[in-house]
Amino acid sequence: MAIRYALDASALLCLLQAEHGHKQVDAALDASVISSVNFSEVVAKLRDLGASAEMVQAMLDPLHLAIVDFTSAQARIAGNLRPATKSKGLSFGDLACLATAIDLECAVLTANRPWQDLDIGVEIALVR
């Protein structure tokens, strides 16, 4: 599989909740990966919304997501992104997604509009 995108948790949640932009995410799944960090964010958010562990599994398993381990190299990249992104208030999960994309040399697919102004050497594709 040629990797085109690193999925941000917001993009996957957009798909799962059938929000505006979900068709774009669905179309990109076959060429996307998601960091184990961002996958964990999605699971946690779905649980926060009241889904049981079984429901979450039933929602995510059919997607056959390519989940990639968060590596020590990506951890260093994420940490080094902090000075350039601090003013945007990005979370660790956000930095993990961006670091994954930088490391894998692919674009990020996100629903987070503020990311479009980031100048960190990675393409940001917005779903809405």
C-alpha positions in Angstrom: 0.0 0.0 0.0 1.3 3.4 -0.9 0.8 5.7 2.1 -0.8 9.0 1.2 -2.1 10.1 4.5 -1.6 9.9 8.3 -5.1 10.1 9.8 -5.7 12.5 12.6 -8.2 11.3 15.3 -10.5 14.1 14.2 -10.7 12.7 10.7 -11.5 9.2 11.8 -14.1 10.5 14.3 -15.6 12.6 11.4 -16.0 9.3 9.4 -17.4 7.3 12.3 -19.9 10.1 13.2 -20.9 10.7 9.6 -20.0 14.4 9.9 -19.4 16.8 7.0 -16.3 15.5 5.2 -16.8 11.8 6.1 -16.9 10.8 2.5 -13.5 12.3 1.9 -12.1 10.3 4.8 -13.8 7.1 3.6 -12.3 7.5 0.2 -8.8 8.0 1.7 -8.8 5.0 4.1 -7.1 2.6 1.7 -4.1 4.9 1.3 -3.9 5.9 5.0 -2.3 4.9 8.2 -3.2 6.0 11.8 -0.7 6.2 14.6 -1.4 3.9 17.6 -1.5 7.1 19.6 -4.3 8.6 17.5 -6.1 5.3 17.3 -6.1 5.3 21.1 -7.5 8.8 21.1 -10.4 7.7 18.9 -11.2 4.7 21.2 -11.1 7.0 24.2 -13.4 9.6 22.6 -15.9 6.9 21.6 -15.9 5.6 25.1 -16.4 9.1 26.4 -19.4 9.3 24.2 -20.9 6.3 25.9 -19.9 3.5 23.6 -19.0 0.2 25.2 -15.7 -1.5 24.4 -17.6 -4.0 22.3 -19.4 -1.2 20.4 -16.1 0.5 19.7 -14.6 -2.7 18.4 -17.6 -3.3 16.2 -17.3 0.3 14.8 -13.5 0.1 14.1 -12.8 -3.5 13.1 -14.7 -3.3 9.8 -12.5 -0.4 8.7 -9.4 -2.5 8.5 -7.3 0.4 9.6 -3.5 0.3 9.1 -2.4 1.1 12.6 1.3 2.0 12.9 3.3 1.9 16.1 4.5 5.2 17.4 8.3 5.0 17.2 11.1 6.6 19.2 12.0 8.5 16.0 8.4 9.9 15.8 8.5 10.7 19.6 11.6 12.9 19.0 10.0 14.6 16.0 6.9 15.3 18.0 8.9 16.8 20.9 10.9 18.9 18.4 7.6 20.2 16.9 6.6 21.8 20.2 8.3 25.2 19.8 6.8 25.7 16.3 3.3 24.6 17.3 3.0 25.8 20.9 1.0 28.9 20.0 -1.6 26.7 18.3 -2.3 24.8 21.5 -1.7 21.4 19.9 -2.1 18.3 22.1 0.4 15.4 22.3 -2.0 13.4 20.0 -1.8 16.2 17.4 1.9 16.2 17.6 2.0 12.5 17.3 -0.1 12.6 14.1 2.1 15.3 12.6 5.3 13.5 13.6 4.0 10.3 12.0 3.3 12.1 8.7 6.7 13.7 8.7 8.4 10.4 9.5 6.5 8.5 6.8 6.7 11.4 4.3 3.0 11.6 3.7 0.3 14.2 4.2 -2.0 14.6 7.2 -5.8 14.2 6.9 -7.5 16.1 9.6 -10.7 18.0 10.5 -8.8 20.5 12.5 -8.9 23.8 10.6 -6.2 25.6 12.7 -3.7 23.1 11.3 -3.9 24.7 7.8 -1.7 27.5 9.1 1.1 25.3 10.3 4.4 25.7 8.5 6.3 22.6 9.6 7.1 20.9 6.3 4.1 18.6 6.0 1.0 18.8 3.8 -2.2 19.4 5.7 -5.3 18.1 4.0 -8.6 19.3 5.5 -11.8 17.2 5.3 -14.0 20.2 5.9 
